[in-house]
Amino acid sequence: KLAIPAIIVIIGVKMILTALLGDKATKILEYSKKSGENVKSGCAAFSGQDLNFTGENFDGAELTAVFGGVKCDLREAIIRKDCAITATAVFGGIDILVPDGVNVKISSNSIFGGVSEKKHNPPVEGAVTLYITATCIFGGVDIK
């Protein structure tokens, strides 16, 4: 009888604690913004948006898809240090294309949605790390 309400309460507490305490991706993005680095943002509401970082320095990004889709292509981006992406998908989808040789760490809060990492490369010693924080509500984030 109480299993479903208990699960909902646990999910809610996790979301509140994550919002209050923050996570690695949020802290990296806040630091990047304060230090004047170029943090890109992409938003698609009832539409689609393609972000291509070919030949650009990538310091981080904030991606939002509401009833739409965002594609973030980092395969040819210049990633010199650890960076972060926050991705929010509400009834939409976000695709993140990650280059080889970059470690990926994912933290997610999902309700009737999810995050899938289709790029299953083993961690590389000494490589930069891309921290991804995803919130999915009836939507999804794919890391390829």
N, C-alpha and C positions, 0 to 999 in steps of 0.2 A: 504493500500500500504506500509506503513512504519512500520507496526507492527513487521514483522519478522526481519528486520534490527535493530529495536530498541531492541528487545529481545536479539539478538546476541551481540549488544553493551553492554547491561546490564550484560550479562554473562561474557563478556570479562573484563569489569571494576571490577566485583566481583573477578574474578580470579587474576587480577593484584593487587588489594588491599589486598587480602589474602596473596599473595606472598610477598608483601612489608611489611605488618604489622605483618604477621605471625598469628598463632592461638595457642590455648592452647597446642595442641598436639605437634606442632613444637617446641614450647618453652620448653616443658618438655623433648623432645628428645635431643635438643641441650644441656640442662643442664646435662642430664644423660651422654652424651658423654664427656662433659668437666670434669665431676667429676669422670670419669674412670669406670662408670658402664658398664655392659655387654649388649649392645644394639645389638640384632641379626638382621640379614638381610636375606631375602629370595627372590630369583629371579627365575622366570621360563619363559624362552623364547622358544616357540615351544615345551614345555615339561611340566612336573608337578613336584611339590616339596611338601613334607610333612614336616612340622616343629612340633615337639612334645616337649612340655616343662614339661613333667612329672617329678615332684620332683625338678625342677630347680627354682631358683629365676628369676622372670620375671621383667625386668626393662624397656622393650620397644622393638619395632621391626619396621623395614622398609620392607615392602612387595611390590614386583613388579611382575606383570604377563603380559607378552606380547605374545599374541597368545598361552597362556598356562594357567596353573592353580596352585594356591598355597593354601595349607590347613594349617592353623595355629591352633593347638590344645592347648588351655590354661586351659582346664578343671581340670587338676591335677597340674597346676603350682602354685608356691608360690608367691602370689602377696601381698606385705606388704604395698605398698604405691601407690599413684596415678601414673599411667604410661600411655604411649601413643603408638599408632600404626599409621604409615602413610602407606596407601595402594594405589597403583596405578595400575589400570587395563586397559590395552589397548587391545581390542579384546580378552580379557581373563577374568578369574574369580578368585576371592579370597574368601575363606571360613574362617571365624574366629569363633572358638568354645569357648565361654566364660563360665567360671564357675558360679554357682549360688552364689548370695550374692555379686556380683560385679556390680556397677552402670556403665552404658555405655552412653557416650555422643558422638554424631556423627556430623561431619561437612563434607559436601561433595560438590564437583564441578563435575557435570555430563553432558556429551554431548552424547546423544543417548545411555545412560547406566544408572546405578543407584545403590543405596545402599538399601538393605532391611534388616530390623532388625526383624528376626523371633522369637527372644526371647523377649517376652513382659512381663518381670517381673517388678513389681512396684519398684521404687527407695527404697533403704535400707538406713535408717538413719545411719550416721557414717561409712558406708562402703567405701572401696577404689573405685576410679573411673577410668575407662579405657576410655581415650579420643582417638577417631578414626577419622583421617582425611583421606578422600577418594577422589581420582580423578579417574573418570571413563569415558573413551572414547570408546564407542561401547563395553563396558565390564561391569562387575558388581562385587559388594562386598556383601556377605551374612554374617550377624552376627547371629549366632545360639546359 
